[in-house]
């Protein structure tokens, strides 16, 4: 096997099996402050699976938060909400506390992963390339 065959075999394995879950618990975020997460530096093991394409953020705090993904403002996370995005690459994300009160440590958590491809997509891929 040469380098390119190993690399393509690894890419197919990641597509087929997905990636493990990478969990991040945000620390305390003061009013008006933010916490920025770069996936490859926060989760060094995630480099083998990049880009991660699924994120679930749970806001258990009583504050409304703003979310930015890959440097672009994305939307608002109201208090007590579980928010999910799939099928888009995630390289970095930022949570900003625009409320008047502080978010306590552990009240906001994020779970990132790359889900496995569906059985029909895998069969189609294997028929095309094998």
Backbone atoms as SQL, in Angstrom:
CREATE TABLE atoms (id INTEGER PRIMARY KEY, chain TEXT, resi INTEGER, resn TEXT, atom TEXT, x REAL, y REAL, z REAL);
INSERT INTO atoms VALUES
  (1, 'A', 1, 'UNK', 'N', 0.836, -1.187, 0.000),
  (2, 'A', 1, 'UNK', 'CA', 0.000, 0.000, 0.000),
  (3, 'A', 1, 'UNK', 'C', 0.875, 1.243, 0.000),
  (4, 'A', 2, 'UNK', 'N', 0.541, 2.187, -0.842),
  (5, 'A', 2, 'UNK', 'CA', 1.292, 3.428, -0.813),
  (6, 'A', 2, 'UNK', 'C', 0.566, 4.468, 0.049),
  (7, 'A', 3, 'UNK', 'N', 1.178, 5.632, 0.168),
  (8, 'A', 3, 'UNK', 'CA', 0.660, 6.689, 1.035),
  (9, 'A', 3, 'UNK', 'C', -0.761, 7.095, 0.643),
  (10, 'A', 4, 'UNK', 'N', -1.015, 7.231, -0.632),
  (11, 'A', 4, 'UNK', 'CA', -2.328, 7.696, -1.094),
  (12, 'A', 4, 'UNK', 'C', -3.419, 6.651, -0.873),
  (13, 'A', 5, 'UNK', 'N', -3.069, 5.378, -0.992),
  (14, 'A', 5, 'UNK', 'CA', -4.043, 4.327, -0.716),
  (15, 'A', 5, 'UNK', 'C', -4.386, 4.293, 0.774),
  (16, 'A', 6, 'UNK', 'N', -3.395, 4.468, 1.625),
  (17, 'A', 6, 'UNK', 'CA', -3.641, 4.501, 3.070),
  (18, 'A', 6, 'UNK', 'C', -4.520, 5.693, 3.423),
  (19, 'A', 7, 'UNK', 'N', -4.216, 6.843, 2.828),
  (20, 'A', 7, 'UNK', 'CA', -4.986, 8.057, 3.097),
  (21, 'A', 7, 'UNK', 'C', -6.436, 7.914, 2.630),
  (22, 'A', 8, 'UNK', 'N', -6.658, 7.354, 1.458),
  (23, 'A', 8, 'UNK', 'CA', -8.033, 7.189, 0.964),
  (24, 'A', 8, 'UNK', 'C', -8.776, 6.121, 1.755),
  (25, 'A', 9, 'UNK', 'N', -8.075, 5.070, 2.194),
  (26, 'A', 9, 'UNK', 'CA', -8.709, 4.047, 3.023),
  (27, 'A', 9, 'UNK', 'C', -9.130, 4.629, 4.367),
  (28, 'A', 10, 'UNK', 'N', -8.277, 5.478, 4.948),
  (29, 'A', 10, 'UNK', 'CA', -8.609, 6.147, 6.215),
  (30, 'A', 10, 'UNK', 'C', -9.811, 7.077, 6.031),
  (31, 'A', 11, 'UNK', 'N', -9.858, 7.817, 4.930),
  (32, 'A', 11, 'UNK', 'CA', -10.979, 8.723, 4.673),
  (33, 'A', 11, 'UNK', 'C', -12.279, 7.942, 4.527),
  (34, 'A', 12, 'UNK', 'N', -12.249, 6.798, 3.865),
  (35, 'A', 12, 'UNK', 'CA', -13.446, 5.976, 3.715),
  (36, 'A', 12, 'UNK', 'C', -13.896, 5.415, 5.062),
  (37, 'A', 13, 'UNK', 'N', -12.937, 5.021, 5.906),
  (38, 'A', 13, 'UNK', 'CA', -13.281, 4.523, 7.233),
  (39, 'A', 13, 'UNK', 'C', -13.959, 5.605, 8.063),
  (40, 'A', 14, 'UNK', 'N', -13.462, 6.837, 8.013),
  (41, 'A', 14, 'UNK', 'CA', -14.072, 7.950, 8.752),
  (42, 'A', 14, 'UNK', 'C', -15.466, 8.227, 8.215),
  (43, 'A', 15, 'UNK', 'N', -15.639, 8.204, 6.892),
  (44, 'A', 15, 'UNK', 'CA', -16.976, 8.416, 6.321),
  (45, 'A', 15, 'UNK', 'C', -17.938, 7.323, 6.771),
  (46, 'A', 16, 'UNK', 'N', -17.458, 6.084, 6.759),
  (47, 'A', 16, 'UNK', 'CA', -18.324, 4.951, 7.091),
  (48, 'A', 16, 'UNK', 'C', -18.671, 4.901, 8.572),
  (49, 'A', 17, 'UNK', 'N', -17.668, 5.098, 9.444),
  (50, 'A', 17, 'UNK', 'CA', -17.863, 4.907, 10.876),
  (51, 'A', 17, 'UNK', 'C', -18.130, 6.188, 11.652),
  (52, 'A', 18, 'UNK', 'N', -17.840, 7.341, 11.071),
  (53, 'A', 18, 'UNK', 'CA', -18.026, 8.597, 11.784),
  (54, 'A', 18, 'UNK', 'C', -16.882, 8.848, 12.751),
  (55, 'A', 19, 'UNK', 'N', -17.115, 9.752, 13.692),
  (56, 'A', 19, 'UNK', 'CA', -16.105, 10.134, 14.675),
  (57, 'A', 19, 'UNK', 'C', -16.672, 9.968, 16.074),
  (58, 'A', 20, 'UNK', 'N', -15.801, 9.839, 17.059),
  (59, 'A', 20, 'UNK', 'CA', -16.301, 9.809, 18.444),
  (60, 'A', 20, 'UNK', 'C', -16.874, 11.170, 18.832),
  (61, 'A', 21, 'UNK', 'N', -17.559, 11.209, 19.964),
  (62, 'A', 21, 'UNK', 'CA', -18.104, 12.469, 20.464),
  (63, 'A', 21, 'UNK', 'C', -17.004, 13.246, 21.168),
  (64, 'A', 22, 'UNK', 'N', -16.975, 14.546, 20.929),
  (65, 'A', 22, 'UNK', 'CA', -16.050, 15.449, 21.603),
  (66, 'A', 22, 'UNK', 'C', -16.895, 16.404, 22.428),
  (67, 'A', 23, 'UNK', 'N', -16.739, 16.332, 23.756),
  (68, 'A', 23, 'UNK', 'CA', -17.582, 17.065, 24.697),
  (69, 'A', 23, 'UNK', 'C', -16.836, 18.262, 25.255),
  (70, 'A', 24, 'UNK', 'N', -17.498, 19.420, 25.293),
  (71, 'A', 24, 'UNK', 'CA', -16.901, 20.626, 25.853),
  (72, 'A', 24, 'UNK', 'C', -17.879, 21.273, 26.817),
  (73, 'A', 25, 'UNK', 'N', -17.439, 21.481, 28.039),
  (74, 'A', 25, 'UNK', 'CA', -18.241, 22.185, 29.036),
  (75, 'A', 25, 'UNK', 'C', -17.667, 23.587, 29.181),
  (76, 'A', 26, 'UNK', 'N', -18.485, 24.595, 28.929),
  (77, 'A', 26, 'UNK', 'CA', -18.028, 25.975, 28.999),
  (78, 'A', 26, 'UNK', 'C', -17.838, 26.391, 30.449),
  (79, 'A', 27, 'UNK', 'N', -16.853, 27.221, 30.664),
  (80, 'A', 27, 'UNK', 'CA', -16.621, 27.782, 31.991),
  (81, 'A', 27, 'UNK', 'C', -17.586, 28.921, 32.257),
  (82, 'A', 28, 'UNK', 'N', -17.363, 29.633, 33.340),
  (83, 'A', 28, 'UNK', 'CA', -18.198, 30.781, 33.664),
  (84, 'A', 28, 'UNK', 'C', -17.983, 31.867, 32.604),
  (85, 'A', 29, 'UNK', 'N', -19.081, 32.439, 32.138),
  (86, 'A', 29, 'UNK', 'CA', -19.020, 33.502, 31.139),
  (87, 'A', 29, 'UNK', 'C', -19.681, 34.733, 31.746),
  (88, 'A', 30, 'UNK', 'N', -18.891, 35.763, 31.990),
  (89, 'A', 30, 'UNK', 'CA', -19.408, 36.992, 32.588),
  (90, 'A', 30, 'UNK', 'C', -20.322, 37.711, 31.598),
  (91, 'A', 31, 'UNK', 'N', -21.149, 38.598, 32.132),
  (92, 'A', 31, 'UNK', 'CA', -22.041, 39.382, 31.278),
  (93, 'A', 31, 'UNK', 'C', -21.210, 40.184, 30.274),
  (94, 'A', 32, 'UNK', 'N', -21.538, 40.061, 28.998),
  (95, 'A', 32, 'UNK', 'CA', -20.829, 40.767, 27.944),
  (96, 'A', 32, 'UNK', 'C', -19.581, 40.068, 27.442),
  (97, 'A', 33, 'UNK', 'N', -19.185, 38.974, 28.049),
  (98, 'A', 33, 'UNK', 'CA', -17.969, 38.247, 27.649),
  (99, 'A', 33, 'UNK', 'C', -18.332, 37.076, 26.735),
  (100, 'A', 34, 'UNK', 'N', -17.301, 36.409, 26.210),
  (101, 'A', 34, 'UNK', 'CA', -17.541, 35.245, 25.351),
  (102, 'A', 34, 'UNK', 'C', -16.477, 34.191, 25.599),
  (103, 'A', 35, 'UNK', 'N', -16.742, 32.998, 25.089),
  (104, 'A', 35, 'UNK', 'CA', -15.762, 31.911, 25.109),
  (105, 'A', 35, 'UNK', 'C', -15.664, 31.364, 23.699),
  (106, 'A', 36, 'UNK', 'N', -14.442, 31.319, 23.179),
  (107, 'A', 36, 'UNK', 'CA', -14.167, 30.918, 21.809),
  (108, 'A', 36, 'UNK', 'C', -13.513, 29.540, 21.819),
  (109, 'A', 37, 'UNK', 'N', -14.000, 28.640, 20.982),
  (110, 'A', 37, 'UNK', 'CA', -13.477, 27.277, 20.911),
  (111, 'A', 37, 'UNK', 'C', -13.004, 27.002, 19.489),
  (112, 'A', 38, 'UNK', 'N', -11.715, 26.682, 19.338),
  (113, 'A', 38, 'UNK', 'CA', -11.163, 26.226, 18.060),
  (114, 'A', 38, 'UNK', 'C', -11.063, 24.714, 18.165),
  (115, 'A', 39, 'UNK', 'N', -11.731, 24.016, 17.273),
  (116, 'A', 39, 'UNK', 'CA', -11.880, 22.562, 17.396),
  (117, 'A', 39, 'UNK', 'C', -10.532, 21.854, 17.434),
  (118, 'A', 40, 'UNK', 'N', -9.625, 22.172, 16.530),
  (119, 'A', 40, 'UNK', 'CA', -8.369, 21.424, 16.457),
  (120, 'A', 40, 'UNK', 'C', -7.441, 21.664, 17.642),
  (121, 'A', 41, 'UNK', 'N', -7.545, 22.815, 18.305),
  (122, 'A', 41, 'UNK', 'CA', -6.691, 23.033, 19.472),
  (123, 'A', 41, 'UNK', 'C', -7.355, 22.582, 20.771),
  (124, 'A', 42, 'UNK', 'N', -8.679, 22.665, 20.841),
  (125, 'A', 42, 'UNK', 'CA', -9.389, 22.205, 22.033),
  (126, 'A', 42, 'UNK', 'C', -9.455, 20.686, 22.082),
  (127, 'A', 43, 'UNK', 'N', -9.640, 20.061, 20.931),
  (128, 'A', 43, 'UNK', 'CA', -9.716, 18.594, 20.828),
  (129, 'A', 43, 'UNK', 'C', -8.647, 18.104, 19.846),
  (130, 'A', 44, 'UNK', 'N', -7.409, 17.909, 20.277),
  (131, 'A', 44, 'UNK', 'CA', -6.354, 17.491, 19.352),
  (132, 'A', 44, 'UNK', 'C', -6.669, 16.184, 18.615),
  (133, 'A', 45, 'UNK', 'N', -7.388, 15.260, 19.266),
  (134, 'A', 45, 'UNK', 'CA', -7.745, 13.994, 18.600),
  (135, 'A', 45, 'UNK', 'C', -8.726, 14.201, 17.450),
  (136, 'A', 46, 'UNK', 'N', -9.430, 15.336, 17.435),
  (137, 'A', 46, 'UNK', 'CA', -10.418, 15.603, 16.389),
  (138, 'A', 46, 'UNK', 'C', -9.769, 15.897, 15.043),
  (139, 'A', 47, 'UNK', 'N', -8.471, 16.157, 15.030),
  (140, 'A', 47, 'UNK', 'CA', -7.790, 16.454, 13.760),
  (141, 'A', 47, 'UNK', 'C', -7.916, 15.303, 12.767),
  (142, 'A', 48, 'UNK', 'N', -7.962, 14.091, 13.265),
  (143, 'A', 48, 'UNK', 'CA', -8.067, 12.922, 12.384),
  (144, 'A', 48, 'UNK', 'C', -9.436, 12.816, 11.730),
  (145, 'A', 49, 'UNK', 'N', -10.431, 13.516, 12.250),
  (146, 'A', 49, 'UNK', 'CA', -11.802, 13.395, 11.754),
  (147, 'A', 49, 'UNK', 'C', -12.319, 14.686, 11.132),
  (148, 'A', 50, 'UNK', 'N', -11.498, 15.708, 11.044),
  (149, 'A', 50, 'UNK', 'CA', -11.978, 17.008, 10.584),
  (150, 'A', 50, 'UNK', 'C', -12.415, 16.979, 9.142),
  (151, 'A', 51, 'UNK', 'N', -13.413, 17.776, 8.805),
  (152, 'A', 51, 'UNK', 'CA', -14.157, 18.655, 9.703),
  (153, 'A', 51, 'UNK', 'C', -15.278, 17.899, 10.414),
  (154, 'A', 52, 'UNK', 'N', -15.488, 18.215, 11.677),
  (155, 'A', 52, 'UNK', 'CA', -16.644, 17.679, 12.394),
  (156, 'A', 52, 'UNK', 'C', -17.881, 18.385, 11.843),
  (157, 'A', 53, 'UNK', 'N', -18.972, 17.658, 11.711),
  (158, 'A', 53, 'UNK', 'CA', -20.125, 18.214, 11.005),
  (159, 'A', 53, 'UNK', 'C', -21.406, 18.258, 11.822),
  (160, 'A', 54, 'UNK', 'N', -21.352, 17.912, 13.078),
  (161, 'A', 54, 'UNK', 'CA', -22.551, 17.936, 13.909),
  (162, 'A', 54, 'UNK', 'C', -22.222, 18.545, 15.262),
  (163, 'A', 55, 'UNK', 'N', -23.056, 19.473, 15.698),
  (164, 'A', 55, 'UNK', 'CA', -22.862, 20.097, 17.003),
  (165, 'A', 55, 'UNK', 'C', -24.202, 20.192, 17.715),
  (166, 'A', 56, 'UNK', 'N', -24.202, 19.852, 19.002),
  (167, 'A', 56, 'UNK', 'CA', -25.381, 19.992, 19.858),
  (168, 'A', 56, 'UNK', 'C', -24.956, 20.843, 21.046),
  (169, 'A', 57, 'UNK', 'N', -25.630, 21.979, 21.229),
  (170, 'A', 57, 'UNK', 'CA', -25.327, 22.874, 22.341),
  (171, 'A', 57, 'UNK', 'C', -26.524, 22.900, 23.271),
  (172, 'A', 58, 'UNK', 'N', -26.267, 22.680, 24.556),
  (173, 'A', 58, 'UNK', 'CA', -27.311, 22.715, 25.579),
  (174, 'A', 58, 'UNK', 'C', -27.074, 23.923, 26.466),
  (175, 'A', 59, 'UNK', 'N', -28.065, 24.816, 26.506),
  (176, 'A', 59, 'UNK', 'CA', -27.991, 26.020, 27.327),
  (177, 'A', 59, 'UNK', 'C', -28.891, 25.822, 28.545),
  (178, 'A', 60, 'UNK', 'N', -28.322, 25.343, 29.641),
  (179, 'A', 60, 'UNK', 'CA', -29.079, 25.130, 30.880),
  (180, 'A', 60, 'UNK', 'C', -29.079, 26.362, 31.779),
  (181, 'A', 61, 'UNK', 'N', -28.547, 27.465, 31.288),
  (182, 'A', 61, 'UNK', 'CA', -28.491, 28.678, 32.097),
  (183, 'A', 61, 'UNK', 'C', -29.805, 29.454, 31.951),
  (184, 'A', 62, 'UNK', 'N', -29.934, 30.496, 32.710),
  (185, 'A', 62, 'UNK', 'CA', -31.106, 31.362, 32.620),
  (186, 'A', 62, 'UNK', 'C', -30.864, 32.556, 31.719),
  (187, 'A', 63, 'UNK', 'N', -29.739, 32.567, 30.993),
  (188, 'A', 63, 'UNK', 'CA', -29.370, 33.700, 30.158),
  (189, 'A', 63, 'UNK', 'C', -29.520, 33.364, 28.686),
  (190, 'A', 64, 'UNK', 'N', -29.825, 34.380, 27.889),
  (191, 'A', 64, 'UNK', 'CA', -29.854, 34.236, 26.436),
  (192, 'A', 64, 'UNK', 'C', -28.438, 34.456, 25.907),
  (193, 'A', 65, 'UNK', 'N', -27.990, 33.577, 25.036),
  (194, 'A', 65, 'UNK', 'CA', -26.624, 33.613, 24.525),
  (195, 'A', 65, 'UNK', 'C', -26.642, 33.772, 23.013),
  (196, 'A', 66, 'UNK', 'N', -25.561, 34.320, 22.476),
  (197, 'A', 66, 'UNK', 'CA', -25.391, 34.423, 21.031),
  (198, 'A', 66, 'UNK', 'C', -24.357, 33.399, 20.586),
  (199, 'A', 67, 'UNK', 'N', -24.568, 32.843, 19.399),
  (200, 'A', 67, 'UNK', 'CA', -23.697, 31.805, 18.857),
  (201, 'A', 67, 'UNK', 'C', -23.099, 32.270, 17.543),
  (202, 'A', 68, 'UNK', 'N', -21.805, 32.053, 17.387),
  (203, 'A', 68, 'UNK', 'CA', -21.114, 32.288, 16.122),
  (204, 'A', 68, 'UNK', 'C', -20.390, 31.002, 15.754),
  (205, 'A', 69, 'UNK', 'N', -20.512, 30.600, 14.486),
  (206, 'A', 69, 'UNK', 'CA', -19.847, 29.389, 13.995),
  (207, 'A', 69, 'UNK', 'C', -18.927, 29.784, 12.848),
  (208, 'A', 70, 'UNK', 'N', -17.687, 29.335, 12.913),
  (209, 'A', 70, 'UNK', 'CA', -16.676, 29.616, 11.893),
  (210, 'A', 70, 'UNK', 'C', -16.522, 31.112, 11.643),
  (211, 'A', 71, 'UNK', 'N', -16.657, 31.910, 12.692),
  (212, 'A', 71, 'UNK', 'CA', -16.457, 33.348, 12.576),
  (213, 'A', 71, 'UNK', 'C', -17.663, 34.138, 12.112),
  (214, 'A', 72, 'UNK', 'N', -18.773, 33.476, 11.859),
  (215, 'A', 72, 'UNK', 'CA', -19.979, 34.165, 11.392),
  (216, 'A', 72, 'UNK', 'C', -21.067, 34.078, 12.456),
  (217, 'A', 73, 'UNK', 'N', -21.706, 35.204, 12.734),
  (218, 'A', 73, 'UNK', 'CA', -22.814, 35.192, 13.680),
  (219, 'A', 73, 'UNK', 'C', -23.891, 34.263, 13.162),
  (220, 'A', 74, 'UNK', 'N', -24.356, 33.382, 14.019),
  (221, 'A', 74, 'UNK', 'CA', -25.292, 32.344, 13.581),
  (222, 'A', 74, 'UNK', 'C', -26.692, 32.534, 14.138),
  (223, 'A', 75, 'UNK', 'N', -26.804, 32.853, 15.423),
  (224, 'A', 75, 'UNK', 'CA', -28.133, 33.018, 15.993),
  (225, 'A', 75, 'UNK', 'C', -28.092, 33.129, 17.497),
  (226, 'A', 76, 'UNK', 'N', -29.279, 33.138, 18.084),
  (227, 'A', 76, 'UNK', 'CA', -29.433, 33.276, 19.527),
  (228, 'A', 76, 'UNK', 'C', -29.814, 31.929, 20.121),
  (229, 'A', 77, 'UNK', 'N', -29.230, 31.646, 21.293),
  (230, 'A', 77, 'UNK', 'CA', -29.578, 30.452, 22.061),
  (231, 'A', 77, 'UNK', 'C', -30.362, 30.898, 23.287),
  (232, 'A', 78, 'UNK', 'N', -31.676, 30.802, 23.256),
  (233, 'A', 78, 'UNK', 'CA', -32.464, 31.212, 24.422),
  (234, 'A', 78, 'UNK', 'C', -32.166, 30.328, 25.628),
  (235, 'A', 79, 'UNK', 'N', -32.524, 30.816, 26.795),
  (236, 'A', 79, 'UNK', 'CA', -32.311, 30.075, 28.035),
  (237, 'A', 79, 'UNK', 'C', -33.070, 28.753, 27.993),
  (238, 'A', 80, 'UNK', 'N', -32.419, 27.684, 28.471),
  (239, 'A', 80, 'UNK', 'CA', -33.062, 26.383, 28.579),
  (240, 'A', 80, 'UNK', 'C', -33.306, 25.665, 27.268),
  (241, 'A', 81, 'UNK', 'N', -32.468, 25.890, 26.255),
  (242, 'A', 81, 'UNK', 'CA', -32.689, 25.322, 24.924),
  (243, 'A', 81, 'UNK', 'C', -31.588, 24.324, 24.577),
  (244, 'A', 82, 'UNK', 'N', -31.963, 23.276, 23.850),
  (245, 'A', 82, 'UNK', 'CA', -31.001, 22.355, 23.241),
  (246, 'A', 82, 'UNK', 'C', -31.042, 22.647, 21.748),
  (247, 'A', 83, 'UNK', 'N', -29.902, 23.010, 21.186),
  (248, 'A', 83, 'UNK', 'CA', -29.819, 23.427, 19.787),
  (249, 'A', 83, 'UNK', 'C', -28.889, 22.491, 19.034),
  (250, 'A', 84, 'UNK', 'N', -29.263, 22.159, 17.787),
  (251, 'A', 84, 'UNK', 'CA', -28.490, 21.189, 17.012),
  (252, 'A', 84, 'UNK', 'C', -28.306, 21.684, 15.587),
  (253, 'A', 85, 'UNK', 'N', -27.115, 21.421, 15.046),
  (254, 'A', 85, 'UNK', 'CA', -26.842, 21.658, 13.631),
  (255, 'A', 85, 'UNK', 'C', -26.091, 20.464, 13.076),
  (256, 'A', 86, 'UNK', 'N', -26.469, 20.020, 11.896),
  (257, 'A', 86, 'UNK', 'CA', -25.774, 18.904, 11.248),
  (258, 'A', 86, 'UNK', 'C', -25.454, 19.265, 9.805),
  (259, 'A', 87, 'UNK', 'N', -24.570, 18.504, 9.206),
  (260, 'A', 87, 'UNK', 'CA', -24.226, 18.593, 7.785),
  (261, 'A', 87, 'UNK', 'C', -23.555, 19.887, 7.370),
  (262, 'A', 88, 'UNK', 'N', -22.838, 20.519, 8.262),
  (263, 'A', 88, 'UNK', 'CA', -22.009, 21.672, 7.928),
  (264, 'A', 88, 'UNK', 'C', -20.707, 21.551, 8.694),
  (265, 'A', 89, 'UNK', 'N', -19.586, 21.874, 8.060),
  (266, 'A', 89, 'UNK', 'CA', -18.316, 21.764, 8.777),
  (267, 'A', 89, 'UNK', 'C', -18.213, 22.791, 9.898),
  (268, 'A', 90, 'UNK', 'N', -17.619, 22.365, 11.005),
  (269, 'A', 90, 'UNK', 'CA', -17.445, 23.236, 12.167),
  (270, 'A', 90, 'UNK', 'C', -15.959, 23.268, 12.498),
  (271, 'A', 91, 'UNK', 'N', -15.342, 24.430, 12.313),
  (272, 'A', 91, 'UNK', 'CA', -13.926, 24.612, 12.612),
  (273, 'A', 91, 'UNK', 'C', -13.739, 25.352, 13.930),
  (274, 'A', 92, 'UNK', 'N', -14.674, 26.237, 14.235),
  (275, 'A', 92, 'UNK', 'CA', -14.615, 26.993, 15.489),
  (276, 'A', 92, 'UNK', 'C', -16.015, 27.499, 15.818),
  (277, 'A', 93, 'UNK', 'N', -16.239, 27.828, 17.098),
  (278, 'A', 93, 'UNK', 'CA', -17.507, 28.426, 17.497),
  (279, 'A', 93, 'UNK', 'C', -17.293, 29.274, 18.740),
  (280, 'A', 94, 'UNK', 'N', -18.193, 30.238, 18.923),
  (281, 'A', 94, 'UNK', 'CA', -18.078, 31.184, 20.026),
  (282, 'A', 94, 'UNK', 'C', -19.445, 31.387, 20.659),
  (283, 'A', 95, 'UNK', 'N', -19.479, 31.346, 21.980),
  (284, 'A', 95, 'UNK', 'CA', -20.688, 31.635, 22.753),
  (285, 'A', 95, 'UNK', 'C', -20.467, 32.987, 23.428),
  (286, 'A', 96, 'UNK', 'N', -21.397, 33.920, 23.221),
  (287, 'A', 96, 'UNK', 'CA', -21.312, 35.249, 23.827),
  (288, 'A', 96, 'UNK', 'C', -22.493, 35.449, 24.754),
  (289, 'A', 97, 'UNK', 'N', -22.206, 35.895, 25.968),
  (290, 'A', 97, 'UNK', 'CA', -23.243, 36.176, 26.951),
  (291, 'A', 97, 'UNK', 'C', -23.626, 37.649, 26.833),
  (292, 'A', 98, 'UNK', 'N', -24.746, 37.945, 26.174),
  (293, 'A', 98, 'UNK', 'CA', -25.217, 39.317, 26.032),
  (294, 'A', 98, 'UNK', 'C', -26.288, 39.656, 27.052),
  (295, 'A', 99, 'UNK', 'N', -26.435, 38.827, 28.058),
  (296, 'A', 99, 'UNK', 'CA', -27.424, 39.062, 29.105),
  (297, 'A', 99, 'UNK', 'C', -26.776, 39.907, 30.219),
  (298, 'A', 100, 'UNK', 'N', -27.584, 40.354, 31.158),
  (299, 'A', 100, 'UNK', 'CA', -27.082, 41.203, 32.241),
  (300, 'A', 100, 'UNK', 'C', -26.478, 40.401, 33.389),
  (301, 'A', 101, 'UNK', 'N', -26.732, 39.095, 33.438),
  (302, 'A', 101, 'UNK', 'CA', -26.208, 38.258, 34.518),
  (303, 'A', 101, 'UNK', 'C', -25.189, 37.260, 33.979),
  (304, 'A', 102, 'UNK', 'N', -24.411, 36.676, 34.863),
  (305, 'A', 102, 'UNK', 'CA', -23.335, 35.771, 34.477),
  (306, 'A', 102, 'UNK', 'C', -23.850, 34.348, 34.271),
  (307, 'A', 103, 'UNK', 'N', -23.202, 33.629, 33.370),
  (308, 'A', 103, 'UNK', 'CA', -23.442, 32.200, 33.173),
  (309, 'A', 103, 'UNK', 'C', -22.465, 31.454, 34.078),
  (310, 'A', 104, 'UNK', 'N', -22.972, 30.500, 34.842),
  (311, 'A', 104, 'UNK', 'CA', -22.113, 29.721, 35.737),
  (312, 'A', 104, 'UNK', 'C', -21.379, 28.632, 34.948),
  (313, 'A', 105, 'UNK', 'N', -20.259, 28.192, 35.458),
  (314, 'A', 105, 'UNK', 'CA', -19.477, 27.138, 34.816),
  (315, 'A', 105, 'UNK', 'C', -20.299, 25.851, 34.738),
  (316, 'A', 106, 'UNK', 'N', -20.274, 25.211, 33.587),
  (317, 'A', 106, 'UNK', 'CA', -20.969, 23.943, 33.391),
  (318, 'A', 106, 'UNK', 'C', -22.425, 24.061, 32.977),
  (319, 'A', 107, 'UNK', 'N', -22.964, 25.266, 32.913),
  (320, 'A', 107, 'UNK', 'CA', -24.366, 25.422, 32.513),
  (321, 'A', 107, 'UNK', 'C', -24.564, 25.332, 31.005),
  (322, 'A', 108, 'UNK', 'N', -23.502, 25.543, 30.241),
  (323, 'A', 108, 'UNK', 'CA', -23.569, 25.447, 28.794),
  (324, 'A', 108, 'UNK', 'C', -22.564, 24.396, 28.354),
  (325, 'A', 109, 'UNK', 'N', -23.040, 23.415, 27.590),
  (326, 'A', 109, 'UNK', 'CA', -22.167, 22.343, 27.110),
  (327, 'A', 109, 'UNK', 'C', -22.362, 22.159, 25.609),
  (328, 'A', 110, 'UNK', 'N', -21.326, 21.658, 24.960),
  (329, 'A', 110, 'UNK', 'CA', -21.381, 21.386, 23.525),
  (330, 'A', 110, 'UNK', 'C', -20.865, 19.979, 23.270),
  (331, 'A', 111, 'UNK', 'N', -21.486, 19.303, 22.325),
  (332, 'A', 111, 'UNK', 'CA', -21.079, 17.962, 21.922),
  (333, 'A', 111, 'UNK', 'C', -20.890, 17.980, 20.409),
  (334, 'A', 112, 'UNK', 'N', -19.675, 17.693, 19.949),
  (335, 'A', 112, 'UNK', 'CA', -19.357, 17.697, 18.524),
  (336, 'A', 112, 'UNK', 'C', -19.035, 16.293, 18.062),
  (337, 'A', 113, 'UNK', 'N', -19.394, 15.988, 16.821),
  (338, 'A', 113, 'UNK', 'CA', -19.090, 14.683, 16.246),
  (339, 'A', 113, 'UNK', 'C', -19.198, 14.758, 14.727),
  (340, 'A', 114, 'UNK', 'N', -18.856, 13.676, 14.100),
  (341, 'A', 114, 'UNK', 'CA', -19.097, 13.494, 12.672),
  (342, 'A', 114, 'UNK', 'C', -19.896, 12.209, 12.560),
  (343, 'A', 115, 'UNK', 'N', -21.200, 12.297, 12.263),
  (344, 'A', 115, 'UNK', 'CA', -22.014, 11.087, 12.230),
  (345, 'A', 115, 'UNK', 'C', -21.606, 10.169, 11.074),
  (346, 'A', 116, 'UNK', 'N', -21.831, 8.875, 11.239),
  (347, 'A', 116, 'UNK', 'CA', -21.522, 7.951, 10.136),
  (348, 'A', 116, 'UNK', 'C', -22.475, 8.170, 8.974),
  (349, 'A', 117, 'UNK', 'N', -22.008, 7.805, 7.802),
  (350, 'A', 117, 'UNK', 'CA', -22.885, 7.950, 6.635),
  (351, 'A', 117, 'UNK', 'C', -23.957, 6.866, 6.652),
  (352, 'A', 118, 'UNK', 'N', -25.052, 7.137, 5.987),
  (353, 'A', 118, 'UNK', 'CA', -26.155, 6.177, 5.959),
  (354, 'A', 118, 'UNK', 'C', -25.763, 4.949, 5.140),
  (355, 'A', 119, 'UNK', 'N', -26.480, 3.874, 5.340),
  (356, 'A', 119, 'UNK', 'CA', -26.187, 2.621, 4.638),
  (357, 'A', 119, 'UNK', 'C', -26.350, 2.786, 3.130),
  (358, 'A', 120, 'UNK', 'N', -27.344, 3.523, 2.701),
  (359, 'A', 120, 'UNK', 'CA', -27.555, 3.719, 1.263),
  (360, 'A', 120, 'UNK', 'C', -26.439, 4.567, 0.652),
  (361, 'A', 121, 'UNK', 'N', -25.963, 5.590, 1.378),
  (362, 'A', 121, 'UNK', 'CA', -24.850, 6.395, 0.884),
  (363, 'A', 121, 'UNK', 'C', -23.569, 5.572, 0.801),
  (364, 'A', 122, 'UNK', 'N', -23.340, 4.709, 1.781),
  (365, 'A', 122, 'UNK', 'CA', -22.164, 3.853, 1.765),
  (366, 'A', 122, 'UNK', 'C', -22.211, 2.881, 0.585),
  (367, 'A', 123, 'UNK', 'N', -23.356, 2.274, 0.339),
  (368, 'A', 123, 'UNK', 'CA', -23.491, 1.351, -0.792),
  (369, 'A', 123, 'UNK', 'C', -23.252, 2.081, -2.116),
  (370, 'A', 124, 'UNK', 'N', -23.777, 3.288, -2.239),
  (371, 'A', 124, 'UNK', 'CA', -23.577, 4.081, -3.447),
  (372, 'A', 124, 'UNK', 'C', -22.102, 4.419, -3.628),
  (373, 'A', 125, 'UNK', 'N', -21.433, 4.791, -2.560),
  (374, 'A', 125, 'UNK', 'CA', -20.008, 5.134, -2.628),
  (375, 'A', 125, 'UNK', 'C', -19.172, 3.917, -3.001),
  (376, 'A', 126, 'UNK', 'N', -19.469, 2.768, -2.407),
  (377, 'A', 126, 'UNK', 'CA', -18.702, 1.568, -2.727),
  (378, 'A', 126, 'UNK', 'C', -18.933, 1.115, -4.164),
  (379, 'A', 127, 'UNK', 'N', -20.139, 1.287, -4.683),
  (380, 'A', 127, 'UNK', 'CA', -20.408, 0.937, -6.075),
  (381, 'A', 127, 'UNK', 'C', -19.679, 1.851, -7.036),
  (382, 'A', 128, 'UNK', 'N', -19.521, 3.109, -6.667),
  (383, 'A', 128, 'UNK', 'CA', -18.852, 4.061, -7.553),
  (384, 'A', 128, 'UNK', 'C', -17.328, 3.895, -7.578),
  (385, 'A', 129, 'UNK', 'N', -16.738, 3.601, -6.420),
  (386, 'A', 129, 'UNK', 'CA', -15.284, 3.658, -6.307),
  (387, 'A', 129, 'UNK', 'C', -14.593, 2.326, -6.086),
  (388, 'A', 130, 'UNK', 'N', -15.318, 1.232, -6.081),
  (389, 'A', 130, 'UNK', 'CA', -14.633, -0.073, -5.912),
  (390, 'A', 130, 'UNK', 'C', -14.906, -0.955, -7.072);
